[in-house]
Amino acid sequence: MVLTSRLTTHSVPVFPAQPAHPSAVEANDAIRALVDARAGQDWTSVEAAEYEVLLIEWAAATQGIGSGVIEAA
């Protein structure tokens, strides 16, 4: 799964996407592995929490926010 931003039609210049930060690639790979491993099965609450944390890490890495400590609710 590749997520891309939608283009807007307003006057703000659109810059090409920067290459994914290595931590974004790692988080994406971990997400894929988790989803593939659980295909067709119910997820435990621990697996769902792990998935949520990985999504947060991926989003932070793709936005260049850094890799601080993240705590899921």
Residue, then its C-alpha position, 0 to 999 in steps of 0.5 A: m500500500v502506497l499512500t500519496s497526497r492529493l494534488t490541490t488546485h489552489s495557487v500554492p506551489v506543489f513540490p515533488a515528494q521527497p524520498a521516504h526516510p529510512s525509518a518510514v520504509e522500516a515502519n512500512d515493512a513492519i506494517r506489511a509484515l504484521v498485516d500479512a501475518r494476520a491475514g484473515q484472522d482476528w487481531t488481538s488487542v496487542e496486535a492492534a496496538e502494535y499496528e497503531v504505533l507503527l502507523i504513527e511512526w510511519a506518519a511521523a517519518t513521512q512528515g519528517i517529524g522525527s522519531g521521538v517516543i510515541e505512546a498509544a492510548 
